[in-house]
Amino acid sequence: MVALDGHEIGVLENVRYEKHADHPDDILIRRRHLFRDRYATVSFEDVANVDPEGERVYLAVPSNIVQWRRGSV
């Protein structure tokens, strides 16, 4: 997962389908920080591009907008 400002912010952990059947509603991001996992959820609308060959998801928001939380999913 790469934010708009070019920072690699984590890995794709899960996608959530709640309201839409054709695309996910939310994307769960996980990053490792000092031996602990942190999670953030971004809306599918915040995805700018997907590079399947490079296995990268590019977001349309900068990294400082992503709100992280500790703990499990």
N, C-alpha and C positions, 0 to 999 in steps of 0.2 A: 504494500500500500504506500503510495507516494502522494504527498500533499501538493497543493498548488505551488507552494514556495520551494519545491524540490526536495524537501526533507522526507526521508523514508521513515514512516511512523509506526509500522508494525506489519503483521501478517493477517490475512483474511482468516477469521476463526469460524464464522457461520453466517448464514443469510436467513432472514426471517420473512416468511410469507404469511401475512395476516389479512390484508384487504385485497390484494391483487394476486391473480393466478398467473399472469404472464411475466411478471418481474417481481423481485423481492421488494419489500417495504423498507427494511433496514438491513444494514451490513454491520456485523460485529467484528471489531478489530482487536487483536491481542498483541501486546508487546511485553517483553521481559525487561524488568527494571529492578536492579539490585536483588536478584534471585526471587523476585515476586512477579506474578503476572498482573498486568493492568489491562483493563478493557475499555473500549469506547464504542459507541453506536453512532453510525452516521446514516442519514437517509439515502435511499437509492438515487434520489435526484442530485445528490452531491457527487456522484460518480461522473467524471468527465470522459474517461476513456479506459478501455481494457486492452492490454497487450497479451494475448494468450501465449505467444511464442516466448516472450520474456517473462511470463508469469507475473505481470504487474497490473495493479489497478491504480489508476490515476484519479485523484479527487479534484473537484473544482473549488475546494476550500483550503485556506492555509492551515498549517499545522497548529497554530495557536488557537484556532476555533474548536478543535477537537477536544472534548471534555473526557478526561480519563477517570476511572474509578478502580479501586482495588478489589480484589476478591474474585470469586468465581462468576461464571456466566450466569 
